[in-house]
């Protein structure tokens, strides 16, 4: 199947690690140009080195840039530099931002606010200028990676889950608002995925429940319908599909990827 992504410019926030990095590799395999945006230059340099070693002659199709995406001015600067390097952004993939996992009794008003800054606004601050530029060109595609905690509450991740729920609503609302203007906005909603953040979450669960890390891993895995977490590459494959012409009539969707952990008939 020709996904028609060759030559397209894909900007990926949070692209230096985990799901974002897996997305970068998948898009490069399809012939796309990729801009990676992250807070840490060393992580970006390592990501570019890794991708260049995996895909022959990919270096010329990779741009990296640092940004604090909690700051709208920093996000805009990163976008301007990416477009100066590789041309207008055809596809935006948001995978940045990680709200701190905090057990419910430890939450404070400031902690709730911090989670919105860390997860919700890191996406919105890049979506806003990108979607307006896409609107002027009459085409574009946005895929937001938003954790399943936005649908199912976790007592150790209520702040982050609330930010995720807000992102799902914003995504589907923007999809409707721009549907007749050549722009699609979709959400990939992974459950447990084998990344460093997954391991960090297990440590919080272990502390909250006064159990060992190994016990937290066993309990978490047992709750997953498929009996294992997803791989970043599996999430990336779905992201690439949604960004492609093969998904040309998929718009405003929230694609659940929790391995059948929470059976539901809702999108």
C-alpha positions in Angstrom: 0.0 0.0 0.0 1.4 3.4 -1.0 0.8 5.8 1.9 1.9 8.8 -0.2 4.2 10.2 2.6 7.4 10.5 0.5 8.7 14.0 0.6 6.1 15.1 3.2 7.4 17.2 6.2 6.4 15.6 9.5 7.1 17.5 12.7 7.1 15.3 15.8 7.1 16.8 19.3 8.7 14.6 21.9 10.5 13.0 19.0 13.8 12.1 20.7 12.5 9.2 22.8 9.9 6.5 23.1 6.8 6.6 20.9 7.9 9.9 19.3 11.2 8.4 18.2 9.5 5.2 16.9 7.2 7.5 14.9 10.2 9.3 13.4 11.7 6.0 12.3 8.5 4.9 10.7 7.9 8.1 8.8 11.5 8.1 7.5 11.0 4.6 6.2 8.1 6.0 4.2 10.3 8.6 2.6 9.1 11.6 4.7 11.2 14.4 6.0 11.2 14.6 9.8 11.7 17.4 12.3 12.2 16.4 15.9 11.4 18.8 18.7 12.3 18.2 22.3 13.7 20.0 25.3 17.1 18.4 25.4 19.7 18.9 22.7 21.7 15.9 23.7 18.7 13.6 23.4 17.9 15.1 20.0 21.5 14.6 18.8 21.4 11.0 20.0 18.1 10.4 18.3 19.4 11.8 15.0 22.5 9.6 15.2 20.3 6.5 15.9 17.9 7.2 13.0 20.8 7.9 10.6 22.3 4.6 11.6 19.1 2.7 11.0 18.1 4.3 7.7 20.6 4.8 4.9 21.0 8.5 3.8 18.3 9.6 6.2 20.4 12.4 7.7 19.5 15.0 5.1 15.8 14.4 5.9 16.2 15.0 9.6 16.0 18.4 11.4 16.2 18.7 15.2 15.3 21.6 17.4 15.0 22.3 21.1 11.9 24.0 22.6 10.1 24.4 25.9 6.7 23.6 24.6 5.0 25.0 27.7 6.0 28.4 26.3 4.0 29.3 23.1 6.9 31.6 21.9 9.4 28.7 22.2 7.0 26.4 20.3 6.5 29.0 17.5 10.3 29.5 17.2 10.8 25.7 16.8 8.1 25.6 14.2 9.7 28.5 12.2 13.1 26.9 12.3 11.7 23.5 11.2 9.9 25.0 8.3 13.0 27.0 7.3 14.9 23.8 7.2 12.5 21.4 5.6 9.5 23.4 4.2 5.9 23.7 5.4 4.7 21.1 7.9 2.4 18.6 6.2 1.9 16.4 9.3 2.1 17.3 13.0 2.5 14.4 15.5 2.3 15.5 19.1 4.0 13.1 21.5 5.6 15.5 23.9 4.9 16.3 27.5 4.7 14.0 30.4 2.5 14.9 33.4 4.0 13.8 36.7 2.1 10.8 38.2 0.9 11.7 41.6 -1.2 9.6 44.0 -4.6 11.3 44.7 -3.9 12.1 48.4 -0.8 14.0 47.3 -2.5 16.2 44.7 -2.7 20.0 45.3 -4.2 22.8 43.1 -0.7 23.6 41.9 -0.1 19.9 41.0 -3.3 19.9 38.9 -2.1 23.1 37.1 1.3 21.7 36.5 -0.1 18.6 34.8 -2.1 20.9 32.4 1.0 22.8 31.6 3.0 19.7 31.1 0.6 17.8 28.9 -2.3 19.9 27.6 -0.5 23.1 26.7 2.6 21.4 25.3 0.3 20.1 22.6 -1.9 23.2 22.2 1.1 25.6 21.9 2.3 23.7 18.8 -1.2 22.8 17.4 -2.3 26.4 17.3 0.3 27.9 14.9 0.5 24.7 12.8 -3.2 24.3 12.2 -3.5 28.0 11.2 -0.7 27.6 8.7 -2.3 24.4 7.4 -5.6 26.3 7.1 -4.0 28.9 4.8 -2.6 26.2 2.6 -5.9 24.2 2.6 -4.4 20.9 3.7 -2.7 19.2 6.6 -2.9 16.4 9.1 -2.5 16.3 12.9 -2.2 13.1 15.0 -2.1 13.5 18.7 -0.7 10.7 20.9 -3.0 10.9 24.0 -2.9 8.2 26.7 -5.8 6.1 27.6 -5.9 7.7 31.0 -8.0 10.3 29.4 -10.8 7.8 29.2 -10.3 5.6 32.3 -9.4 7.3 35.6 -6.3 6.2 37.5 -5.9 7.1 41.1 -2.2 7.8 40.6 -2.6 9.8 37.4 -5.8 11.9 37.8 -4.1 15.2 36.8 -2.5 13.7 33.7 -5.7 11.9 32.9 -7.6 15.1 33.1 -5.2 16.7 30.7 -5.5 13.8 28.3 -9.3 14.0 28.4 -9.1 17.7 27.6 -6.8 16.9 24.6 -9.2 14.3 23.3 -12.0 16.9 23.3 -9.8 19.6 21.8 -8.7 17.2 19.0 -12.2 16.0 18.0 -13.5 19.6 18.2 -10.7 20.9 16.0 -11.3 18.1 13.6 -14.9 19.2 13.2 -14.0 22.9 12.9 -11.5 22.3 10.1 -13.0 19.3 8.4 -14.1 21.2 5.3 -10.8 23.1 5.1 -8.7 20.1 4.1 -7.4 19.3 7.5 -7.7 16.1 9.5 -7.1 15.8 13.3 -7.1 12.3 15.0 -6.0 10.8 18.2 -4.0 7.6 18.9 -4.8 6.6 22.5 -2.3 4.0 23.8 -2.6 2.2 27.0 0.5 0.7 28.7 3.4 1.0 26.3 6.9 -0.3 26.9 8.8 3.0 27.3 10.9 4.5 30.1 7.7 6.4 31.2 5.9 3.1 31.6 8.7 2.0 34.0 8.5 5.3 35.9 4.8 4.8 36.3 5.3 1.3 37.8 7.6 2.8 40.4 4.8 5.3 41.4 2.3 2.4 41.6 4.7 0.4 43.7 5.1 3.3 46.1 1.4 4.1 46.3 0.4 0.5 47.0 3.5 -0.4 49.1 4.5 -3.2 46.9 7.6 -4.1 44.9 8.4 -2.9 41.4 8.1 -6.5 40.2 4.7 -6.9 41.9 3.5 -3.6 40.2 4.7 -4.9 36.8 2.9 -8.2 37.3 -0.4 -6.6 38.4 -0.3 -4.1 35.6 0.5 -6.7 32.9 -2.3 -9.0 34.3 -4.8 -6.2 33.7 -3.9 -5.8 30.0 -6.3 -7.7 27.7 -3.5 -9.0 25.5 -1.2 -9.8 28.4 1.6 -7.4 27.5 2.2 -3.7 26.9 2.3 -2.3 23.4 5.6 -1.5 21.8 6.4 2.0 20.6 6.6 0.7 17.1 3.0 -0.6 17.2 1.8 2.8 18.2 3.9 4.4 15.5 2.4 2.1 12.8 -1.1 3.3 13.7 0.1 6.9 13.7 1.6 6.7 10.3 -1.6 5.1 8.9 -3.7 7.9 10.3 -1.3 10.5 8.8 -1.5 8.9 5.4 -3.8 9.1 2.4 -4.9 5.6 3.2 -6.9 7.1 6.1 -8.3 10.0 4.1 -11.8 9.7 5.6 -10.7 9.1 9.2 -11.2 12.4 11.0 -12.0 13.3 14.6 -11.3 9.7 15.6 -9.9 8.5 18.9 -8.2 5.2 18.1 -8.0 3.1 21.3 -4.8 1.0 21.6 -5.0 -0.5 25.1 -4.8 -4.1 23.9 -8.5 -4.8 24.7 -8.0 -3.9 28.4 -11.1 -1.8 28.6 -13.9 -3.3 26.4 -16.0 -0.4 25.1 -18.2 0.4 22.1 -17.3 4.0 22.2 -14.5 5.4 19.9 
